[in-house]
Amino acid sequence: MEEIVNRTLTKISKDLLDCAQECLDWIARDLVDPSRLAEMLKGFNLDAFNYNFTGMAQQPGFDAYKVLGLDRTATDAQVKAAYREQMGKLHPDVAGERFSFLSALVNIAYQQIARERGFK
């Protein structure tokens, strides 16, 4: 009986973690404001430093333009300027280390747009 309870608890724990990951993916895709995202992560009692954004660009619904706060009609110069502005706000000397996960998200978004448009 104890083995069944332990397996069930393990399954429930895994399902909860999977659900939390899906929620974070949805939040990260749909929120542009870094402070709102940080607050949501804090609300889940999750350590943002352990959240992995690297596979997010391949997720359905990920909008790199939304992460940078742009429309798809933005020029290359506007994309580069928005990237520099976001990274300036999220730099560890300005925002502190607690926002390093967001700078990773902004980098991923910029890299995706750069690949699509053929610039570096």
C-alpha positions in Angstrom: 0.0 0.0 0.0 2.8 2.4 0.9 4.4 1.8 -2.5 1.2 2.7 -4.3 0.9 5.9 -2.2 4.5 6.9 -3.0 4.0 6.2 -6.8 0.8 8.3 -6.7 2.5 11.2 -4.9 5.4 11.1 -7.3 3.0 11.2 -10.3 1.1 14.1 -8.8 4.3 16.0 -8.1 5.5 15.5 -11.6 2.1 16.5 -13.0 2.1 19.7 -10.9 5.6 20.6 -12.0 4.6 20.0 -15.7 1.6 22.2 -15.2 3.7 25.0 -13.6 6.1 24.8 -16.5 3.3 25.1 -19.0 1.9 28.1 -17.1 5.3 29.8 -17.1 5.7 29.2 -20.8 2.3 30.8 -21.4 3.1 33.7 -19.2 6.5 34.3 -20.7 5.0 34.2 -24.2 2.2 36.6 -23.4 3.8 39.1 -21.1 6.1 41.8 -22.2 6.6 43.8 -19.0 9.5 42.2 -17.2 8.3 43.3 -13.8 4.9 41.5 -14.3 6.7 38.3 -15.3 9.0 38.5 -12.3 6.0 39.0 -10.1 4.2 36.0 -11.6 7.3 33.8 -11.1 7.6 35.0 -7.5 3.9 34.2 -7.0 4.6 30.6 -8.0 7.4 30.6 -5.4 9.8 29.6 -8.2 13.4 30.5 -8.5 13.7 32.4 -11.8 17.3 31.5 -12.1 16.4 27.9 -12.6 13.8 28.6 -15.3 15.0 27.6 -18.8 13.9 29.9 -21.6 16.2 28.3 -24.3 13.5 26.1 -25.9 10.9 28.7 -25.8 11.5 30.1 -29.2 10.4 26.8 -30.7 7.2 26.7 -28.7 3.9 27.4 -30.5 2.7 30.9 -29.7 6.1 32.4 -28.8 6.1 35.9 -30.2 9.6 37.4 -30.3 8.2 40.8 -31.4 5.9 40.9 -28.3 8.9 40.2 -26.0 10.6 43.3 -27.5 7.4 45.3 -27.4 7.2 45.6 -31.2 4.8 45.0 -34.1 5.8 42.7 -36.9 6.0 45.7 -39.2 8.9 47.2 -37.2 12.0 48.1 -39.2 15.4 46.4 -38.6 16.5 49.6 -36.9 13.5 49.6 -34.6 14.2 46.0 -33.7 17.8 46.7 -32.9 16.9 49.8 -30.9 14.2 47.9 -28.9 16.7 45.2 -28.1 19.3 47.6 -26.9 16.7 49.5 -24.8 15.5 46.3 -23.2 19.0 45.0 -22.5 19.9 48.4 -21.0 17.0 48.1 -18.6 17.9 44.5 -17.7 21.6 44.9 -17.4 22.8 43.5 -14.0 24.4 46.9 -13.1 21.0 48.6 -13.6 18.4 46.0 -12.7 20.5 43.6 -10.5 21.1 39.9 -10.9 17.5 39.0 -10.3 16.5 39.9 -13.8 19.2 37.9 -15.6 16.6 35.4 -16.7 14.6 38.1 -18.5 17.7 39.3 -20.3 18.1 35.7 -21.5 14.5 35.8 -22.8 15.1 39.1 -24.6 18.3 37.7 -26.2 16.4 34.6 -27.4 13.7 36.9 -28.9 16.3 39.1 -30.7 18.2 36.1 -32.0 15.0 34.6 -33.5 14.2 37.9 -35.2 17.8 38.3 -36.4 17.7 34.8 -38.0 14.4 35.5 -39.7 15.6 38.8 -41.1 19.2 37.8 -41.8 21.1 40.2 -39.6 23.3 39.7 -36.6 
